[in-house]
Amino acid sequence: MTLLSVAAAAVALSSPAFAPDQAIPRQYTCDGANRSPVLRWTAPPRRTRSFALVLDDPDAPSGTFTHWLAWGIKPTARRLAAGARPPRQGRTSAGTIGYTGPCPPEGPAHRYVFKLYALRKPLPLRAGAGRSAVDRALKGRVLRVTRLVGHYARS
């Protein structure tokens, strides 16, 4: 495998709303419109048949808090629009289905980790599945994972 083919197999996730490791704008949080930011990614590995997306707050006081579970995203997709509703969405740690924006307690900024999974096979899950079901379904299906980290604090 050449260096060029290795580079082509990588997939990168970004957002025009915020730079990596920078603040997520208020409009994408519980203090604003509470809708998802635009997400963009580069071409995935050739064998990608679907995408899945997870948004977690690993700094939540009671342990990792899942803010978004989404899957069934077409392999030809290269973005999700602001406020997107992917084909399948799961139950967040808040007990809701769909995007739940950053909403940390007052204090230091929390990290919000968007993970995009390029999958060799679509996830065989119905809408409303929880985090543990998504994690189990991901096993053996992931070709690549890419991350985008943003921060948010409330004062």
NORFENQUI-V953012 format. One record per pair of residues at least 12 apart in sequence whose C-alpha atoms are under 7 Angstrom apart, sorted by the first residue. I is the first residue (numbers start at 0). GAP is how many residues later the second one is. D is the distance in Angstrom with one decimal. If there is no record, write none. Layout:
<<I;GAP;D> <I;GAP;D>>
This chain:
<<8;35;6.1> <8;36;4.6> <9;34;6.5> <9;35;6.9> <10;30;6.6> <10;31;5.2> <10;32;6.0> <10;33;5.1> <10;135;6.4> <11;29;5.3> <11;30;5.4> <11;134;6.0> <12;27;5.8> <12;28;4.4> <12;29;6.9> <12;133;6.2> <12;134;6.2> <12;135;6.0> <13;25;5.9> <13;26;5.3> <13;27;6.2> <13;134;6.3> <14;23;5.7> <14;24;4.7> <14;25;5.9> <15;22;6.7> <16;20;6.4> <16;21;6.7> <19;128;6.0> <19;129;5.6> <19;130;6.1> <20;128;5.2> <20;129;4.9> <20;130;6.5> <21;128;5.3> <21;129;5.8> <22;127;5.6> <22;128;4.6> <22;129;5.6> <23;126;5.6> <23;127;5.7> <23;128;5.8> <27;73;5.9> <28;72;4.2> <28;73;4.7> <28;74;6.2> <29;71;5.4> <29;72;6.1> <29;73;5.4> <33;66;6.7> <33;67;5.1> <34;47;6.7> <34;48;4.8> <34;64;6.8> <34;66;6.6> <35;46;5.3> <35;47;4.7> <35;48;6.7> <35;63;6.3> <35;65;6.9> <36;45;4.6> <36;46;6.6> <37;42;5.6> <37;43;4.7> <37;44;4.4> <38;40;5.4> <38;41;5.2> <38;42;6.7> <39;38;5.7> <39;39;4.2> <39;40;6.5> <40;37;5.2> <40;38;6.1> <41;36;6.4> <43;74;6.5> <46;73;5.9> <47;27;6.0> <47;70;5.7> <47;71;5.3> <47;72;5.0> <48;26;5.2> <48;70;5.8> <48;71;5.2> <48;72;5.5> <48;73;6.3> <49;22;6.0> <49;23;5.6> <49;24;5.2> <49;25;4.6> <49;68;6.3> <49;69;5.2> <49;70;6.9> <49;71;6.4> <49;72;5.2> <50;20;6.0> <50;21;6.2> <50;22;4.9> <50;23;6.5> <50;24;6.2> <50;65;6.9> <50;66;5.5> <50;67;4.9> <50;68;5.7> <51;18;5.6> <51;19;4.0> <51;20;6.5> <51;21;6.4> <51;64;5.9> <51;65;5.1> <51;66;6.9> <52;16;5.9> <52;17;5.0> <52;18;6.2> <52;62;5.6> <52;63;4.6> <52;64;6.2> <53;14;5.5> <53;15;4.8> <53;16;6.5> <53;60;5.8> <53;61;5.2> <53;62;6.7> <54;12;5.2> <54;13;4.9> <54;14;6.7> <54;57;6.7> <54;58;5.5> <54;59;4.5> <54;60;6.3> <55;56;5.6> <55;57;5.2> <55;58;6.7> <56;53;6.8> <56;54;5.8> <56;55;4.8> <56;56;6.4> <57;53;6.7> <58;51;5.5> <58;52;6.4> <64;28;5.7> <65;26;5.3> <65;27;5.1> <66;25;5.4> <66;26;6.6> <66;32;6.1> <66;33;4.9> <66;34;6.5> <67;24;5.8> <67;30;6.0> <67;31;4.8> <67;32;6.3> <68;20;5.5> <68;21;4.9> <68;22;6.9> <68;23;6.8> <68;29;7.0> <69;16;6.1> <69;18;5.6> <69;19;4.3> <69;20;6.2> <70;15;6.7> <70;16;6.7> <70;17;5.3> <70;18;6.4> <71;15;5.5> <71;16;5.8> <71;50;6.4> <71;51;7.0> <72;13;6.3> <72;14;6.4> <87;39;4.9> <88;38;5.3> <88;39;6.0> <89;37;5.7> <89;38;4.1> <89;39;4.7> <89;40;5.6> <90;37;5.2> <90;38;5.9> <90;39;4.9> <91;38;7.0> <96;31;6.2> <101;50;6.7> <103;49;6.5> <103;50;6.6> <104;49;6.6> <105;47;6.8> <105;48;4.8> <105;49;5.1> <106;46;6.6> <106;47;6.4> <106;48;6.2> <107;45;5.9> <108;42;5.9> <108;43;5.0> <108;44;4.0> <109;41;5.5> <109;42;5.5> <109;43;6.3> <110;38;6.5> <110;39;5.8> <110;40;4.7> <110;41;6.8> <111;37;5.5> <111;38;5.2> <111;39;5.8> <112;34;6.6> <112;35;5.9> <112;36;4.6> <112;37;6.6> <113;33;5.5> <113;34;5.1> <113;35;6.2> <114;30;6.6> <114;31;5.7> <114;32;4.5> <114;33;6.6> <115;29;5.6> <115;30;5.4> <115;31;6.4> <116;25;6.3> <116;27;5.9> <116;28;4.6> <116;29;6.7> <117;24;6.0> <117;25;5.5> <117;26;5.2> <117;27;6.3> <118;22;5.3> <118;23;4.6> <118;24;5.4> <119;21;5.2> <119;22;6.2> <119;23;6.1> <120;20;5.7> <122;14;6.0> <122;15;6.9>>
